[in-house]
Amino acid sequence: MSQSDQQQSSEYKVIIAYDFGTTYSGAAYAFTHSSPVEVFDIQKWPHKAGNFSPKVPTLSVYPRRIQQQQTGLTLSEWGHGAKKAMLKPAATKQNILLSRFKLQLDESLNCPPLENGLTPVQAVADYLSALHKHTLDELTRGFAKNYGPDTFRYCLTVPALWSDKAKQLMRQAAIEAGVISRSDPSDRLVLISEPEAAALYCEETMIDQVQLHDNDRFMVCDAGGGTVDLIVFQVNFTDPEECSPSENGNDTHNNINNVAKRKKRQLKEVTKGMGESCGSVFLDGHFHELLEEKLGTHVMSKIYPREMNDLMDQFIDKIKPEFNGTDDYFISLPRSVELNNLPASLRDSDDGSLEEGILTLSGQELKEKVFDPVVNKVISLIDQQYQQIPDHRLNFLFLVGGFGSSKYLYQRIQNVFQNTKVNQIVYPAERAALAVVRGAAYYGLNPRVVVSRVSRRTYGTRATLPYDDKIDPPSKRVVKPDGSVRCNDGFYVYVKKNDVLEVDRCIEEEFSIYYGQDKSVDLDIYATEDDIIPRYCDAAGVHCISDISVPVPTMPDMKMGEKLYFSLRMYFGTTEIRMEIEFSTGQKYNVYGDFDATDNYSS
């Protein structure tokens, strides 16, 4: 972090956290000067009557494009307002309802394109803009109105499974949404993985409940709407006087130092966080398939969209949170379903599965066809994460997130892991769905509580390596102006997969170019998730994640063809990677958030 960034960071007065979720989103905030620390949730939302709600639906409504060449369509409703708008007559003909569009940022899912020509970044930015505006409106009605917007720091959560490209797209969306500007210091918006945020919430709020001791390890399973993310931390207790200034969080407001001293705790990541798209929305998909199996494809196709939404709401609001694996459940069929059109096996059944328009779904079929296909994946993920733990020592497993509140999921996890692989499974009674957003706020208050992380990938840059005629093909052989024989397209390793990295660990290497031949320093940063370190950047499984171009400064005293040395520093250990290039002349460029995006550097 540059000196100017540190100075700016010391002026943050308010921490605002956003959990942009697949099905629901949330916002929380805290004041850096508060003692004791208190995190507040945004619980009042537009078009939500009655009781307060901890989260808002991740739904957006756009007008349908009337003409192919029509451009500039804007978001017309979001959240609860989007749900309400789609209840109007002919709403589906006039509007497009976007849901689960967060999944569009995960390129591994190969999601179909959005309607109306919307890009994933635009859809996310539009929603974030509405969420951000509402949050600021709520904050400025209270004590936060005493502070200027420049004193707000933002924490945005991202799934553990996301690539560096997906994280950059989220940062880009936040900029387009107006959360921050491109000219802001890079640390004004910090990204934190969802399971890590949930871990901070659990560590902060449950330390007395579960009696965490020095060197205890805990796993967090954040089961949300779209993804299930996991991470394992080890907690270490340190006397305040033994903490270094950086560990106490000197890069934030002085009062944040008091938070760190009060805690006397540090977290070290034990395993690299992992996740998979197997959240509760996939239960919805299996339930829809079960309905189609029961009612028949023809009947399902005749159900009006509004009635189908009502059917799904019955599952989401009643069955999903209460399902225990044994009880039967009942669904009210819409009036448009005609008895004569139902399959004979259901229509003529005498087992009472269909009476007076009420469809009975047995606990067994719900278990086998709806819940187990998803829950089994979650259990497999937990076991995979457990297998990564050195010596397989695990004291606690915290189950959080909206899906984490499922009784059936908790029962299954308890049956498999309790007392065999983990000492205690903790099922938070309250605010499980808010663990991520509240944890992100805690992170903004005390980012130095996490002192080390595990690298998810091997990172390196393209460089010419010493040529080895025993392994390198002739096509990669090149003779440099100084007569040295080199190998083109070499993968020069900076960090290896599974390396334990202290926060902001700097790895510096020196490179050179020939002055006058190159107008800029062009650096490609590569990554691979393979366990074997590649020799070349064009090897299978290696991907270019960043393409950086920095202008070469003018140097009157240098001769054409003379070697010009520069250092490339890469800072690891946080959710995003930061880079810095410094020439031997002292000219320095900071590069951040450039993964698969336009270059963005500052001197």
C-alpha positions as CSV (number, residue, x, y, z in Angstrom):
1,M,0.0,0.0,0.0
2,S,1.4,3.4,-0.9
3,Q,2.0,6.1,1.6
4,S,-0.9,8.1,0.3
5,D,-3.2,5.1,0.7
6,Q,-2.2,4.7,4.3
7,Q,-2.9,8.4,5.0
8,Q,-6.3,8.1,3.4
9,S,-7.1,4.9,5.3
10,S,-6.5,6.6,8.7
11,E,-9.4,8.9,7.9
12,Y,-12.1,6.3,7.5
13,K,-14.9,6.9,10.0
14,V,-17.6,4.5,8.8
15,I,-17.4,0.9,7.5
16,I,-20.1,-0.2,5.1
17,A,-20.3,-3.8,4.2
18,Y,-22.3,-5.3,1.3
19,D,-23.1,-9.0,0.8
20,F,-24.3,-9.2,-2.7
21,G,-25.9,-12.7,-2.7
22,T,-27.4,-15.0,-5.3
23,T,-30.9,-14.9,-3.9
24,Y,-30.8,-12.2,-1.1
25,S,-28.4,-9.3,-0.4
26,G,-27.6,-7.5,2.8
27,A,-25.9,-4.4,4.1
28,A,-24.3,-3.5,7.5
29,Y,-22.3,-0.7,8.9
30,A,-20.2,0.3,11.9
31,F,-18.4,3.3,13.2
32,T,-14.6,3.1,13.7
33,H,-14.7,5.2,16.9
34,S,-17.3,3.1,18.7
35,S,-16.4,1.3,21.9
36,P,-17.4,-1.4,22.3
37,V,-17.7,-2.4,18.7
38,E,-21.2,-2.6,17.4
39,V,-22.4,-3.6,13.9
40,F,-25.7,-2.4,12.6
41,D,-27.9,-4.0,9.9
42,I,-29.9,-2.3,7.3
43,Q,-33.4,-3.7,8.0
44,K,-35.8,-1.3,6.2
45,W,-36.2,-1.8,2.5
46,P,-38.3,-0.1,-0.2
47,H,-41.7,-1.7,-0.8
48,K,-41.3,-3.9,2.2
49,A,-44.3,-3.3,4.4
50,G,-44.7,-4.5,8.0
51,N,-41.8,-6.2,9.9
52,F,-38.2,-5.3,9.4
53,S,-36.3,-7.7,7.1
54,P,-32.6,-8.5,7.5
55,K,-32.1,-9.0,3.7
56,V,-33.5,-7.9,0.4
57,P,-34.2,-10.1,-2.6
58,T,-31.6,-10.0,-5.3
59,L,-34.1,-9.3,-8.0
60,S,-34.1,-6.7,-10.8
61,V,-36.7,-5.6,-13.3
62,Y,-36.0,-4.0,-16.7
63,P,-38.4,-2.9,-19.4
64,R,-38.3,-5.3,-22.4
65,R,-36.5,-3.9,-25.4
66,I,-39.2,-3.0,-27.9
67,Q,-36.9,-2.5,-30.9
68,Q,-33.7,-4.4,-31.5
69,Q,-31.7,-1.2,-31.8
70,Q,-33.1,0.3,-28.6
71,T,-30.3,1.0,-26.1
72,G,-29.9,2.6,-22.7
73,L,-32.5,0.6,-20.9
74,T,-32.3,1.2,-17.1
75,L,-33.3,-0.6,-14.0
76,S,-36.9,0.1,-13.2
77,E,-37.3,-1.8,-9.9
78,W,-35.1,-3.9,-7.6
79,G,-35.5,-6.0,-4.4
80,H,-39.1,-6.2,-3.0
81,G,-40.1,-3.6,-5.6
82,A,-39.2,-6.0,-8.4
83,K,-41.3,-8.7,-6.9
84,K,-44.2,-6.4,-6.5
85,A,-43.9,-5.1,-10.1
86,M,-44.1,-8.6,-11.5
87,L,-47.6,-9.0,-9.9
88,K,-49.1,-6.5,-12.2
89,P,-51.2,-7.6,-15.2
90,A,-49.1,-8.3,-18.4
91,A,-46.0,-7.7,-16.3
92,T,-44.1,-10.6,-18.0
93,K,-44.9,-9.1,-21.5
94,Q,-43.6,-5.7,-20.6
95,N,-40.7,-6.5,-18.2
96,I,-37.8,-8.8,-17.7
97,L,-37.2,-10.1,-14.2
98,L,-33.6,-10.9,-13.5
99,S,-32.8,-13.3,-10.7
100,R,-29.6,-15.3,-9.7
101,F,-27.6,-13.1,-12.0
102,K,-24.7,-13.1,-9.6
103,L,-24.0,-16.6,-11.0
104,Q,-23.2,-14.9,-14.4
105,L,-19.8,-13.8,-12.9
106,D,-18.7,-17.4,-12.4
107,E,-17.5,-18.3,-15.9
108,S,-17.2,-22.0,-14.9
109,L,-21.1,-22.3,-14.9
110,N,-21.5,-21.3,-18.5
111,C,-24.7,-19.4,-17.8
112,P,-26.8,-18.4,-20.8
113,P,-26.6,-14.7,-21.8
114,L,-28.9,-12.2,-20.1
115,E,-31.9,-10.9,-21.9
116,N,-32.0,-7.4,-23.5
117,G,-28.2,-7.6,-24.2
118,L,-27.4,-6.9,-20.6
119,T,-23.9,-7.8,-19.5
120,P,-23.3,-9.4,-16.2
121,V,-21.3,-6.4,-15.0
122,Q,-24.1,-4.0,-16.0
123,A,-26.7,-6.1,-14.2
124,V,-24.6,-6.3,-11.0
125,A,-23.7,-2.6,-11.2
126,D,-27.3,-1.6,-11.6
127,Y,-28.4,-3.6,-8.5
128,L,-25.4,-2.5,-6.4
129,S,-26.2,1.1,-7.3
130,A,-29.7,0.8,-6.0
131,L,-28.6,-1.1,-2.9
132,H,-25.8,1.5,-2.3
133,K,-28.1,4.5,-2.7
134,H,-30.7,3.0,-0.3
135,T,-28.0,2.2,2.3
136,L,-26.6,5.7,2.2
137,D,-30.1,7.2,2.5
138,E,-30.6,5.1,5.7
139,L,-27.2,5.9,7.1
140,T,-27.4,9.7,6.6
141,R,-30.7,9.8,8.5
142,G,-28.6,8.9,11.6
143,F,-25.2,9.7,13.1
144,A,-23.4,8.9,9.8
145,K,-24.6,12.2,8.4
146,N,-21.9,13.9,10.4
147,Y,-19.2,12.4,8.1
148,G,-18.4,13.1,4.5
149,P,-18.7,10.3,1.9
150,D,-14.9,10.3,1.5
151,T,-14.6,8.9,5.1
152,F,-16.6,5.8,4.2
153,R,-14.7,2.5,3.6
154,Y,-16.5,-0.3,1.8
155,C,-16.2,-4.1,2.2
156,L,-17.7,-6.3,-0.5
157,T,-18.0,-10.1,-0.2
158,V,-17.2,-12.6,-2.9
159,P,-17.5,-16.4,-3.1
160,A,-14.3,-18.4,-2.3
161,L,-14.6,-20.3,-5.6
162,W,-14.4,-17.1,-7.8
163,S,-11.5,-16.6,-10.1
164,D,-9.3,-13.5,-10.0
165,K,-11.2,-12.4,-13.1
166,A,-14.6,-12.7,-11.4
167,K,-13.3,-10.6,-8.4
168,Q,-12.1,-7.9,-10.8
169,L,-15.5,-7.9,-12.5
170,M,-17.1,-7.3,-9.1
171,R,-14.7,-4.4,-8.4
172,Q,-15.5,-3.0,-11.8
173,A,-19.2,-3.3,-11.1
174,A,-18.8,-1.5,-7.8
175,I,-17.1,1.4,-9.6
176,E,-19.8,1.5,-12.3
177,A,-22.4,1.5,-9.5
178,G,-20.8,4.6,-7.9
179,V,-19.8,2.8,-4.7
180,I,-16.2,4.2,-5.3
181,S,-14.6,6.0,-8.2
182,R,-11.6,4.9,-10.2
183,S,-9.5,7.7,-8.6
184,D,-10.1,6.5,-5.1
185,P,-7.4,4.7,-3.1
186,S,-7.5,1.0,-3.8
187,D,-8.1,0.2,-0.2
188,R,-11.3,2.3,0.0
189,L,-13.0,-0.8,-1.4
190,V,-11.7,-4.1,0.0
191,L,-12.9,-7.5,-1.1
192,I,-13.3,-10.4,1.4
193,S,-14.2,-14.0,0.7
194,E,-17.7,-15.0,2.0
195,P,-16.4,-17.8,4.2
196,E,-13.7,-15.6,5.7
197,A,-16.3,-13.0,6.5
198,A,-18.5,-15.6,8.1
199,A,-15.5,-16.9,10.0
200,L,-14.8,-13.4,11.4
201,Y,-18.4,-13.2,12.5
202,C,-18.3,-16.5,14.3
203,E,-14.9,-15.7,15.9
204,E,-16.2,-12.3,17.1
205,T,-19.6,-13.3,18.4
206,M,-19.2,-16.9,19.5
207,I,-15.9,-16.9,21.3
208,D,-17.5,-17.1,24.7
209,Q,-20.3,-19.4,23.6
210,V,-17.9,-22.1,22.3
211,Q,-14.9,-21.2,24.5
212,L,-12.2,-20.9,21.8
213,H,-8.8,-21.6,23.1
214,D,-5.3,-20.8,21.8
215,N,-4.5,-22.9,18.7
216,D,-8.0,-24.1,18.3
217,R,-9.2,-24.7,14.7
218,F,-12.6,-24.0,13.3
219,M,-14.2,-24.6,10.0
220,V,-16.9,-22.3,8.6
221,C,-19.5,-23.7,6.2
222,D,-21.3,-20.8,4.7
223,A,-24.3,-22.3,2.9
224,G,-26.0,-19.6,0.9
225,G,-28.4,-19.3,-2.0
226,G,-26.0,-19.9,-4.8
227,T,-22.8,-21.2,-3.4
228,V,-21.5,-23.1,-0.4
229,D,-18.1,-21.8,0.8
230,L,-15.8,-23.3,3.3
231,I,-12.7,-22.2,5.1
232,V,-10.6,-23.4,8.1
233,F,-8.9,-21.0,10.5
234,Q,-6.6,-21.4,13.6
235,V,-7.0,-18.9,16.3
236,N,-4.0,-17.6,18.3
237,F,-4.1,-15.4,21.3
238,T,-1.4,-12.8,21.6
239,D,-0.6,-10.3,24.3
240,P,-1.2,-6.7,23.0
241,E,2.4,-5.7,23.7
242,E,3.7,-8.5,21.6
243,C,1.7,-7.3,18.5
244,S,3.6,-5.5,15.8
245,P,2.2,-2.1,14.6
246,S,1.0,-3.7,11.4
247,E,-0.8,-6.5,13.3
248,N,-2.6,-3.9,15.4
249,G,-4.0,-2.3,12.3
250,N,-2.1,1.0,12.2
251,D,-3.4,1.6,8.7
252,T,-6.8,2.4,10.0
253,H,-8.3,4.8,12.5
254,N,-6.5,4.8,15.9
255,N,-9.6,3.5,17.7
256,I,-9.4,0.4,15.5
257,N,-6.1,-0.3,17.3
258,N,-8.0,-0.5,20.5
259,V,-10.3,-3.2,18.9
260,A,-7.2,-5.3,18.0
261,K,-5.7,-4.9,21.5
262,R,-9.0,-5.8,23.1
263,K,-9.3,-9.0,21.1
264,K,-5.7,-10.2,21.5
265,R,-6.6,-12.7,18.8
266,Q,-5.2,-13.5,15.4
267,L,-6.5,-15.8,12.7
268,K,-4.4,-17.9,10.4
269,E,-5.9,-19.6,7.5
270,V,-5.2,-23.4,7.7
271,T,-6.6,-24.5,4.3
272,K,-7.3,-22.7,1.1
273,G,-10.9,-21.8,1.1
274,M,-13.1,-23.7,-1.4
275,G,-16.6,-23.7,-2.6
276,E,-19.1,-24.9,-5.1
277,S,-22.3,-23.8,-6.7
278,C,-24.6,-26.0,-4.7
279,G,-26.6,-23.5,-2.6
280,S,-30.3,-23.5,-1.8
281,V,-31.4,-22.3,-5.3
282,F,-30.5,-25.8,-6.6
283,L,-33.1,-27.2,-4.2
284,D,-35.6,-25.0,-6.0
285,G,-34.5,-26.5,-9.3
286,H,-35.0,-30.0,-8.0
287,F,-38.4,-29.1,-6.6
288,H,-39.5,-27.7,-9.9
289,E,-38.4,-31.0,-11.5
290,L,-40.4,-33.0,-8.9
291,L,-43.5,-30.9,-9.7
292,E,-43.0,-31.6,-13.4
293,E,-42.7,-35.3,-12.7
294,K,-45.9,-35.2,-10.6
295,L,-48.1,-32.9,-12.7
296,G,-46.7,-33.6,-16.2
297,T,-44.9,-31.4,-18.6
298,H,-48.1,-30.4,-20.4
299,V,-49.8,-29.2,-17.1
300,M,-46.7,-27.3,-16.0
301,S,-46.5,-25.4,-19.3
302,K,-50.1,-24.2,-18.8
303,I,-49.5,-22.7,-15.4
304,Y,-49.3,-18.9,-15.4
305,P,-45.9,-17.4,-14.4
306,R,-47.5,-15.7,-11.4
307,E,-49.1,-19.0,-10.2
308,M,-45.7,-20.8,-10.7
309,N,-44.1,-18.1,-8.5
310,D,-46.7,-18.8,-5.8
311,L,-46.0,-22.6,-6.1
312,M,-42.3,-22.0,-5.6
313,D,-42.9,-19.6,-2.8
314,Q,-44.8,-22.3,-0.9
315,F,-41.6,-24.5,-1.2
316,I,-39.2,-21.7,-0.3
317,D,-41.2,-20.2,2.6
318,K,-42.6,-23.4,4.2
319,I,-40.9,-26.6,3.1
320,K,-37.3,-25.6,2.6
321,P,-36.7,-24.1,6.1
322,E,-38.8,-26.7,8.0
323,F,-37.9,-29.9,6.2
324,N,-36.6,-32.6,8.6
325,G,-36.3,-35.6,6.3
326,T,-39.5,-37.4,7.5
327,D,-42.6,-35.3,7.6
328,D,-44.9,-35.0,4.6
329,Y,-45.7,-31.5,3.2
330,F,-48.7,-30.1,1.3
331,I,-48.9,-27.8,-1.8
332,S,-51.9,-25.9,-2.9
333,L,-52.2,-26.2,-6.7
334,P,-53.3,-23.2,-8.7
335,R,-56.8,-23.0,-10.2
336,S,-55.5,-23.2,-13.7
337,V,-54.5,-26.9,-13.1
338,E,-57.4,-28.9,-14.4
339,L,-57.9,-32.3,-12.9
340,N,-58.6,-34.0,-16.2
341,N,-55.2,-32.9,-17.5
342,L,-53.2,-34.5,-14.7
343,P,-51.4,-37.8,-15.2
344,A,-53.7,-40.8,-14.6
345,S,-51.3,-42.1,-11.9
346,L,-51.9,-39.0,-9.9
347,R,-55.6,-38.3,-10.8
348,D,-56.8,-41.9,-10.1
349,S,-54.6,-42.5,-7.1
350,D,-56.4,-43.6,-3.9
351,D,-53.5,-42.9,-1.5
352,G,-54.7,-39.4,-0.8
353,S,-51.8,-37.7,-2.5
354,L,-54.2,-35.3,-4.3
355,E,-57.4,-34.1,-2.6
356,E,-59.3,-30.9,-3.1
357,G,-56.5,-29.3,-5.0
358,I,-53.9,-30.1,-2.3
359,L,-50.9,-32.1,-3.5
360,T,-49.2,-34.2,-0.8
361,L,-45.4,-34.6,-1.1
362,S,-44.0,-37.4,1.1
363,G,-40.9,-36.7,3.2
364,Q,-39.2,-39.7,1.4
365,E,-39.6,-38.3,-2.1
366,L,-38.6,-34.8,-1.0
367,K,-35.5,-36.3,0.7
368,E,-34.4,-38.4,-2.3
369,K,-35.3,-36.1,-5.2
370,V,-35.0,-32.6,-3.8
371,F,-32.7,-32.4,-0.8
372,D,-30.2,-35.2,-0.9
373,P,-28.8,-34.4,-4.3
374,V,-27.7,-31.0,-2.9
375,V,-27.0,-31.9,0.7
376,N,-24.8,-34.7,-0.4
377,K,-22.6,-32.3,-2.3
378,V,-22.3,-30.0,0.8
379,I,-21.2,-33.0,2.9
380,S,-18.7,-34.0,0.2
381,L,-17.3,-30.4,0.2
382,I,-16.9,-30.4,4.0
383,D,-15.1,-33.7,3.9
384,Q,-12.8,-32.4,1.1
385,Q,-12.0,-29.4,3.2
386,Y,-11.4,-31.6,6.3
387,Q,-8.9,-33.8,4.4
388,Q,-6.8,-30.7,3.7
389,I,-6.3,-30.0,7.4
390,P,-2.9,-31.0,8.7
391,D,-3.2,-33.8,11.2
392,H,-7.0,-33.7,10.8
393,R,-7.4,-31.7,14.0
394,L,-10.7,-29.7,14.0
395,N,-12.4,-28.3,17.1
396,F,-15.5,-26.6,15.7
397,L,-17.6,-26.4,12.6
398,F,-19.8,-23.3,12.3
399,L,-22.8,-23.7,10.0
400,V,-24.0,-20.3,8.7
401,G,-25.9,-18.7,5.8
402,G,-29.5,-18.9,4.7
403,F,-29.2,-22.5,3.6
404,G,-27.1,-23.1,6.8
405,S,-30.3,-22.5,8.8
406,S,-31.8,-25.7,7.2
407,K,-32.7,-28.2,9.9
408,Y,-32.2,-31.1,7.5
409,L,-28.7,-29.9,6.4
410,Y,-27.7,-29.6,10.1
411,Q,-28.9,-33.1,10.9
412,R,-27.1,-34.7,8.0
413,I,-23.8,-32.9,8.8
414,Q,-24.1,-33.8,12.5
415,N,-24.7,-37.4,11.7
416,V,-21.6,-37.6,9.5
417,F,-19.1,-35.4,11.3
418,Q,-20.0,-35.0,15.0
419,N,-17.5,-36.6,17.4
420,T,-15.8,-38.4,14.5
421,K,-14.0,-35.6,12.7
422,V,-15.0,-32.5,14.6
423,N,-15.6,-32.0,18.3
424,Q,-18.6,-29.7,18.1
425,I,-20.9,-28.5,15.4
426,V,-22.4,-25.0,16.1
427,Y,-25.7,-24.0,14.6
428,P,-26.2,-20.3,15.4
429,A,-29.7,-19.7,16.6
430,E,-29.8,-16.1,15.4
431,R,-28.5,-14.1,12.5
432,A,-27.0,-17.0,10.6
433,A,-28.1,-15.4,7.4
434,L,-26.3,-12.2,8.4
435,A,-23.0,-13.9,9.3
436,V,-21.3,-12.9,6.0
437,V,-22.3,-9.2,5.9
438,R,-21.7,-8.6,9.6
439,G,-18.3,-10.4,9.3
440,A,-17.4,-8.2,6.4
441,A,-18.1,-5.1,8.6
442,Y,-15.8,-6.6,11.4
443,Y,-13.1,-7.1,8.7
444,G,-13.4,-3.4,7.8
445,L,-12.9,-2.4,11.4
446,N,-9.9,-4.7,12.0
447,P,-8.5,-6.1,8.7
448,R,-5.3,-7.2,10.5
449,V,-7.0,-9.9,12.6
450,V,-6.3,-12.3,9.7
451,V,-2.5,-12.5,9.6
452,S,-2.0,-15.2,7.0
453,R,-3.8,-17.0,4.1
454,V,-3.2,-20.0,1.9
455,S,-2.6,-19.4,-1.8
456,R,-5.3,-20.9,-4.0
457,R,-3.2,-21.0,-7.1
458,T,0.4,-20.8,-8.4
459,Y,1.1,-17.4,-9.7
460,G,3.9,-16.2,-12.0
461,T,4.9,-14.1,-14.9
462,R,6.1,-14.6,-18.4
463,A,9.9,-14.4,-18.6
464,T,12.8,-15.7,-20.6
465,L,14.5,-18.5,-18.7
466,P,18.0,-20.0,-19.2
467,Y,17.7,-22.3,-22.3
468,D,18.0,-26.0,-21.5
469,D,18.5,-28.0,-24.7
470,K,17.5,-31.2,-22.9
471,I,14.0,-30.1,-22.2
472,D,13.2,-26.9,-24.1
473,P,12.1,-27.2,-27.8
474,P,14.1,-25.3,-30.5
475,S,11.0,-23.2,-31.2
476,K,11.4,-21.5,-27.8
477,R,15.2,-20.8,-28.2
478,V,16.1,-17.1,-28.6
479,V,19.5,-15.3,-28.6
480,K,19.5,-12.0,-26.8
481,P,21.5,-8.9,-27.9
482,D,24.1,-9.7,-25.3
483,G,24.6,-13.2,-26.8
484,S,22.8,-15.1,-24.0
485,V,20.7,-18.0,-25.1
486,R,17.3,-18.0,-23.5
487,C,14.0,-19.9,-23.5
488,N,10.9,-17.9,-24.5
489,D,7.5,-18.1,-22.8
490,G,9.0,-19.3,-19.5
491,F,6.7,-19.5,-16.4
492,Y,8.6,-17.6,-13.6
493,V,7.0,-18.6,-10.3
494,Y,6.2,-16.0,-7.7
495,V,3.9,-18.0,-5.4
496,K,3.1,-21.7,-5.3
497,K,-0.3,-23.2,-4.7
498,N,-0.9,-23.9,-1.0
499,D,1.9,-21.6,0.2
500,V,1.1,-19.9,3.5
501,L,1.3,-16.1,2.8
502,E,1.4,-13.4,5.5
503,V,-0.9,-10.5,4.7
504,D,0.7,-8.1,2.3
505,R,3.7,-10.4,1.8
506,C,5.9,-8.8,-0.8
507,I,7.7,-10.9,-3.3
508,E,10.2,-8.9,-5.4
509,E,12.1,-10.0,-8.5
510,E,14.3,-8.0,-10.8
511,F,13.9,-8.0,-14.6
512,S,15.4,-6.1,-17.5
513,I,14.6,-4.8,-20.9
514,Y,16.7,-3.3,-23.6
515,Y,16.4,0.5,-23.6
516,G,15.1,1.9,-26.9
517,Q,13.8,-1.4,-28.1
518,D,10.7,-1.4,-25.9
519,K,8.5,1.7,-25.4
520,S,6.7,0.0,-22.5
521,V,7.1,-2.8,-20.0
522,D,4.5,-5.4,-20.9
523,L,3.9,-8.0,-18.2
524,D,1.6,-10.9,-18.3
525,I,0.6,-12.4,-15.0
526,Y,-0.3,-16.1,-15.1
527,A,-2.0,-18.5,-12.7
528,T,-2.7,-22.2,-12.6
529,E,-4.6,-24.4,-10.2
530,D,-2.6,-27.5,-11.1
531,D,-0.3,-29.1,-8.5
532,I,2.6,-29.4,-10.9
533,I,4.5,-26.2,-11.6
534,P,4.6,-25.6,-15.4
535,R,7.7,-24.8,-17.3
536,Y,5.9,-22.6,-19.9
537,C,3.2,-20.0,-19.9
538,D,1.4,-21.7,-22.8
539,A,1.2,-25.1,-21.0
540,A,-2.2,-26.7,-20.4
541,G,-4.1,-25.3,-17.4
542,V,-2.2,-22.0,-17.3
543,H,-4.2,-18.9,-17.8
544,C,-3.2,-15.2,-18.3
545,I,-5.0,-13.3,-15.6
546,S,-3.5,-9.9,-16.1
547,D,-2.0,-8.0,-19.0
548,I,0.0,-4.9,-17.7
549,S,1.6,-2.2,-19.8
550,V,3.7,0.5,-18.1
551,P,5.5,3.2,-20.2
552,V,9.3,3.2,-20.1
553,P,10.5,6.5,-18.7
554,T,12.8,8.7,-20.8
555,M,16.4,8.4,-19.8
556,P,18.8,10.8,-21.6
557,D,21.9,9.2,-20.1
558,M,21.1,5.7,-21.3
559,K,22.3,4.3,-24.6
560,M,20.1,2.4,-27.1
561,G,20.2,-1.3,-26.4
562,E,21.5,-0.8,-22.9
563,K,19.9,-2.9,-20.2
564,L,17.3,-1.1,-18.1
565,Y,16.5,-2.9,-14.9
566,F,13.2,-2.8,-13.0
567,S,11.7,-4.6,-10.0
568,L,8.3,-6.3,-10.0
569,R,6.8,-6.5,-6.6
570,M,3.7,-8.6,-6.0
571,Y,1.8,-8.3,-2.7
572,F,-0.1,-11.5,-1.7
573,G,-2.1,-12.6,1.3
574,T,-5.3,-10.6,0.8
575,T,-8.3,-11.4,-1.3
576,E,-6.9,-9.4,-4.2
577,I,-3.3,-9.2,-5.5
578,R,-1.5,-5.9,-5.7
579,M,1.5,-5.2,-7.9
580,E,4.2,-2.5,-8.1
581,I,6.8,-1.8,-10.8
582,E,9.9,0.3,-10.0
583,F,12.6,1.3,-12.5
584,S,16.2,1.6,-11.4
585,T,15.7,5.4,-11.9
586,G,13.2,5.4,-9.0
587,Q,10.1,5.8,-11.2
588,K,7.3,3.7,-9.5
589,Y,3.9,2.5,-10.7
590,N,1.2,0.9,-8.5
591,V,-0.9,-1.7,-10.3
592,Y,-4.1,-3.1,-8.7
593,G,-7.2,-4.9,-9.7
594,D,-6.1,-5.5,-13.3
595,F,-7.2,-9.0,-13.8
596,D,-8.5,-9.5,-17.3
597,A,-9.5,-5.8,-17.4
598,T,-8.2,-2.5,-18.7
599,D,-4.8,-1.4,-17.3
600,N,-5.2,0.8,-14.3
601,Y,-1.9,2.1,-12.9
602,S,-0.8,5.2,-11.0
603,S,2.7,6.7,-10.7
